[in-house]
Amino acid sequence: MTVITNHMPTAELQALDAAHHMHPFTANGELSQKGARIITRADGVHLTDSEGNRILDAMAGLWCVNIGYGRDELAEVAARQMRELPYYNTFFQTTHVPAIALAAKIAELAPGDLNNVFFAGSGSEANDTNIRMVRHYWALKGKPAKTVIISRKNAYHGSSVGSGSLGGMSGMHAQGGLPIPDIHHINQPHWWSEGGDMPPEDFGLQRARELEEAILEFGEDRIAAFIAEPVQGAGGVIVPPDSYWPEIQRICDKYEILLIADEVICGFGRTGNWFGSETLNIRPDIMTIAKGLSSGYAPIGGSIVSDEVASVIAGDEFNHGYTYSGHPVAAAVALENLRIMEEENILGHVRDVAAPYLKEKWEALADHPLVGEARIAGMMGSIALTPNKETRAVFAAEAGTVGYICRERCFANNLVMRHVGDRMIISPPLVITPAEIDVMIERASKSLDECYAELK
Ligand code: PLP
């Protein structure tokens, strides 16, 4: 058998990859012509590929490597835990120390009465948990007709059948029979592309009030929950107008609708607090977590649940769970990640150093002729590419073509910056330094210049 290693030529690895490996969110047929980029190692905020390029990762992997790559402590904790107890489950009145310790730590960090954690292996699984949990909650409260969950168009809440249905991505709904019944999508608070002539704050209110309209249309006795990210990430880092969340909160309170904040991206420091809900002053009943919980070093997610919801759920057997719910190795790694974040005051670094510096540099990109708006929320940012800043016009080419050109330029300039349609987005490791931010911005500007020249 051929042993496949980092030392094989890139083309050979790419050919094997194209022949056998089906990639997520990829036109796999294209991989045989244009092989995948092969990442071989990483440290700090940098990746190294099989050609020896050192690439600044402005996406922290997939929004997850919050403490940066190459932290030996996490590897050591994982090895220790694997030797001591590599696996045991948490079903049927059984538990283990890593799951106990991590649940207790999350309860300590989470705001308000969010003191209860149901573990999953990923954000998608956690959102599937949420669908079942909120419906079961209302059934136990004697209101079994409350099954409808309201979400938003262009939201991303995961890729499983349940979480993909919660999400509002039309491209996903077009495949595989999504959404499942009783999920309803209202419009997103995306002022730049949908706000027209309205002032942003009026637009924010209008979009929030679509929640109230939907509740009234279905009838209050049908609605189980509303789910949203504090700041939409995969939709294009869409920072809502300030008027949006207070109005959503008012409506959820008025109609007693459970509020689920999907903190998979916003959680664990990305907006400068432990949770985006704190930054945006949201009081959720449930929060979805994953990604930054372990800084991506081990797959783990979960739902943080209020005392009120958890106490109702506790009244019956909840027939739900995953083999890897609270996996001991993933839990131990997550706990160590949180320990490092606290010990090294990574939130302080975000608030006092990285986020203010990034904001200044990122917002200056709005002066580039190709950039319509530059938005930032803590350590997540986006820029809209446009042929006309004043009218907020879109490009004549198919949406995403210009964004794709720009992304390819970034790659060529050793920068990972993602595109969502014609919007470029970043979400760098939280530990990034001002000097590294300078390099990131320099490469982003160069890529924008090249993209602009190519369009002329
Ligand atoms: N929720 C949000 C907001 C996400 O951004 C993601 C992934 O990007 C998910 C849920 C799904 O998480 P996972 O990919 O771990 O299943």
Boltz pocket constraint, residues with backbone or C-beta under 6 A from the ligand:
constraints:
  - pocket:
      binder: B
      contacts: [[A, 62], [A, 121], [A, 122], [A, 123], [A, 124], [A, 125], [A, 127], [A, 156], [A, 157], [A, 158], [A, 159], [A, 229], [A, 233], [A, 234], [A, 262], [A, 263], [A, 264], [A, 265], [A, 288], [A, 290], [A, 291], [A, 301]]
      max_distance: 6.0
